[in-house]
Amino acid sequence: MKGTKLAARYAKALFDFAIELNKVDEIFQDINFIDKIFKENTELRHVINMPVIRVDKKIAIIEQIFKPHINEMTNKYLILIIKKGRETQVDVICSEFVKLYKKNKNIITLQITSADTLPQTTIDTLVEKVKEFTQANIQVELAINPSIIGGYKLHFNDYFIDSSIKGSLDKLRKELIDKSYQINF
């Protein structure tokens, strides 16, 4: 919990500074790039997180990898994180920054999970319904999970809608098991 609060503060500081410089979109792209590189390269993550490696070596590695591809301000920010000994929090800081960006731009991520590929008309209908409900811009993430048999599951913000066949069967099974036998008078 402490790490998340700290990461949120670091992300908020960067976000506020990006707003001041009117570079929110550019910094957002940099943060996504940094997060992607760290997630794809576990070796890099391990090296940067190792406490036995000196800070100047970590900074040299980061500059060599990221400096040509990101904004100067983002690069300095990444170096500051390393100098402060918060390199283990880079992934959490990135996700907190993305949350702030989406909140600022009124973007909601709609996760749609289905048993098979849904027709585009169905996806568009679902997006329109959620957009109408939330009054927000919708970013769609599609996933396929054959175990839900049919239908779909929606997840956005704190809402979870299960319109899958497996969900309906599980609900029916639970109702049948939970009902005790009652004698009719």
PyMOL commands that set and color helices and strands:
alter all, ss='L'
color gray80, all
select helices_A, chain A and resi 2-20+24-40+42-49+55-66+72-83+87-105+120-134+146-148+165-178
alter helices_A, ss='H'
color red, helices_A
select strands_A, chain A and resi 107-114+137-144+151-156+159-164
alter strands_A, ss='S'
color yellow, strands_A
deselect
rebuild
show_as cartoon
